[in-house]
Amino acid sequence: MNPRPVCRDGVEQLMDYLEGTLPDADRALIEEHVASCPRCVAFVESYRRTPEILRRATLAELPDDLAASLHRFLASRR
């Protein structure tokens, strides 16, 4: 990794960063960059929140009438 990471470097290593598998030196460089980059702060936060958002979305149940309406609509498009 470059001595001074840029946004592109963080994105390339984002999953390793979020999973805590980066070497300490690389992690420190990314954290230093993220601390001073609002775009990267938002990007990292969105990745951290994605699993929670997906869990909540998949827990929602459609009311029976809406599910039947959606089924009819999709069937009509085949």
C-alpha positions in Angstrom: 0.0 0.0 0.0 1.1 3.6 -0.6 2.5 5.5 2.4 -0.4 8.0 2.0 -3.6 6.2 1.1 -6.1 7.8 -1.1 -9.8 6.9 -1.3 -9.2 4.4 -4.1 -6.7 2.4 -1.8 -9.3 2.2 1.0 -12.0 0.9 -1.3 -9.7 -1.8 -2.7 -9.0 -3.0 0.9 -12.4 -2.1 2.4 -13.5 -5.6 3.2 -10.2 -6.6 4.8 -10.4 -3.3 6.8 -13.9 -3.9 8.0 -13.2 -7.6 8.8 -10.1 -6.5 10.8 -7.7 -8.6 8.7 -5.4 -5.9 7.5 -1.9 -5.6 9.0 -1.8 -3.0 11.8 0.3 -0.6 9.7 -2.1 -0.7 6.8 -5.1 -0.4 9.1 -3.6 2.6 10.8 -3.0 4.3 7.4 -6.6 3.8 6.3 -8.0 5.0 9.6 -5.8 8.1 9.4 -7.2 8.8 5.9 -10.8 8.0 6.8 -10.6 10.4 9.9 -10.0 13.3 7.5 -12.1 12.3 4.6 -15.9 12.9 4.9 -16.6 10.9 1.7 -14.7 7.8 3.1 -16.5 8.2 6.5 -19.8 8.0 4.7 -18.6 5.1 2.5 -17.4 3.0 5.4 -20.5 3.7 7.4 -22.7 2.6 4.6 -20.8 -0.7 4.3 -21.1 -1.2 8.1 -24.9 -0.6 8.0 -25.7 -2.7 4.9 -26.1 -6.1 6.7 -28.5 -4.5 9.3 -30.5 -2.8 6.5 -30.8 -6.1 4.6 -31.8 -8.0 7.7 -34.6 -5.6 8.5 -35.7 -5.6 4.8 -36.0 -9.4 4.7 -37.9 -9.5 8.0 -40.7 -7.4 6.6 -43.8 -9.4 5.4 -46.1 -8.2 2.8 -49.8 -8.1 3.7 -51.7 -11.0 1.9 -53.6 -8.6 -0.4 -50.4 -6.8 -1.5 -48.6 -10.1 -2.1 -51.5 -11.3 -4.2 -51.5 -8.1 -6.2 -47.8 -8.2 -6.7 -48.0 -11.8 -7.9 -50.7 -10.9 -10.4 -48.7 -8.0 -11.7 -45.6 -10.0 -12.1 -47.5 -12.9 -13.8 -49.0 -10.4 -16.3 -45.5 -9.3 -17.3 -44.3 -12.8 -18.3 
